[in-house]
Structures are given as C-alpha cells and as structure tokens.
Amino acid sequence: MAEKSPRTPIHAIPDDPEASTYRFIIVAAKRARQLQAGQRSYLPSTSKKPTVAAMEETRRGLVSYYDPVAEAESAADNGEQV
C-alpha cells in the first residue's frame, strides 16, 4: 500500500476565513491554464508543473482577479443601482 505524502505548505489550500476556498481554486486553475498556454510565471520556480506555480502565485496574492458578486454587493451597500 502506498504511503500518503505529508501535505506541504506549497500544496495546501489556504485556510483563510475571509477568503473563499472555491475562489482560490478557480483563480489558480485559470492561472495554470495561462501558464500552460505560454505565459511567464511571476515567481522563479523550480517546479515544472503549472498548477503548483499557479497555486503559489495565487496564495501570495500575485494574481489579480475580478469578482462581480463582491462588486455588486459593494455597490448595493453604497446605495448604487446595479
């Protein structure tokens, strides 16, 4: 039977109560697709796997994303019409 490898911090999904795990996974997956398509990584990496690089970039906050739901909620809180 194969032994389970311990979860290293580089492969762990952040446990931030303010951030969404689902959002982290979606943003990292889209960034991994960009890396596979030939975009350069923001970090010097020893890993050749785009998913690992994308997760680390996302974890460090180097990948920007647009959240239309959060923007709509913010606009509603300010009394603006969406």
FENBELWO-V105864 format. One line per field, one symbol per residue. psi: psi as a letter, one per 40 degrees, with the letter a starting at -180 (. if undefined). A space follows every 10 residues. Layout:
psi: ???
This chain:
psi: hiihiihidd eihifhddih dddddddddd ddddddeeii ieihieiehd ddddddddde fehiihgddd dddddddeei h.
